[in-house]
Amino acid sequence: MPAYLDNAATTKPCDEAISACLAAMTENYGNPSSLHKVGLSAELAVTDARKAIAAALVCQPECITFTSGATEANNTLILGAAENYGKRKKKVVVSAVEHPSVSETMKLLEKNGFEIVRIKPQRDGSIDAEEFINAVDSSTFLVSCMYVNNETGAVMPVKRIFTQIKKLYPDCITHCDAVQAFMKLPIKTADLGADLITVSGHKVHAPKGVGAMYIRKGIRIAPRMLGGGQEKGLRSGTESVPLISAFGAAVRVQLPTIATAYSNAEELCGRLRKKLSALDYITINSNAENQCPYILNFSVNGIRSEIMLHFLESKNIFVSSGSACSKGGHSSVLTAMGVPDKTADSAIRVSFSRMSSCGEVEALATALQEGYLSLAKR
Ligand code: PMP
């Protein structure tokens, strides 16, 4: 049995998602914009999925727009907010550990004359809420902070950051990349204080190529994709009914058991952390206090990530070296946290899903020890 422990990179689609996807290709194959009943049933499938995502975020379905994934959602929200709200105000405050779909978009804004203030993480990987809030002033039109970091699992104090900024600067737009928190931590848009939220399907047992953005009522985002005016003009292009239906089905089936799945992840993460803490050649990079238990990042001292990754692969165990999102090079997240280069070079990211089991943790712990013994000698 393979141990798939790379769920922050992507998850295995669940049966419900696969069935919904298939149904949308075999039965609801119409174009949601068509006026006949084949089109109508496709439209209803999209409406159902929208309701499911809205229920998970505790918001109105009208606030949800489907995209091709979180990368598109982050690009659209940030660039679309800059176009409408960044004419006079030019400052953006963002965490320094965002996913490239946010950080690269910020670089583009910077090139176009915006001032981007990046808040570095603390040694534990999280952002200091007060430092973030204090960096915002009346010239700031947008702030962006992810909910859970995709490399370390650090949970950011997003509620405190967003609600406080909204109190001090009600016109400032607040954006949260919640990809690694969605369906893992309970998210209520009203409590979070975010005007804009990004989520992705393939991190929650739906297929790749579908995501969604929450846009609070009253916030105007200029579209990136122009054309037929689908998704209320925010995202033109014929809706991917199979992927959207699958996303909705996956979310609908998981929603009632978020808490039990979280306890399972906590149990697995705690078990692995305990085992790793007993090994003197392992440094755990994820802080225990403010960590989402779905992700654990550690370094096997003296063994480069890729070497250990391939050793584990030979044992049918699949993990990630730092982040699967950034190919090669240092993890900028670990570096920003002050992790020494040598330790960052041997970082391994283990990430669980609701399908993960104790057996997988045991297999990983055994293989890590075997790997260290055979690789450290060379
Ligand atoms: N944000 C975060 C925090 C992520 O982890 C990812 C996926 N690695 C993305 C955005 C991009 O998501 P997608 O693959 O749906 O474009």
Boltz pocket constraint, residues with backbone or C-beta under 6 A from the ligand:
constraints:
  - pocket:
      binder: B
      contacts: [[A, 8], [A, 9], [A, 68], [A, 69], [A, 70], [A, 71], [A, 72], [A, 99], [A, 101], [A, 146], [A, 148], [A, 149], [A, 150], [A, 177], [A, 179], [A, 180], [A, 199], [A, 200], [A, 201], [A, 202], [A, 209], [A, 210], [A, 211], [A, 325]]
      max_distance: 6.0
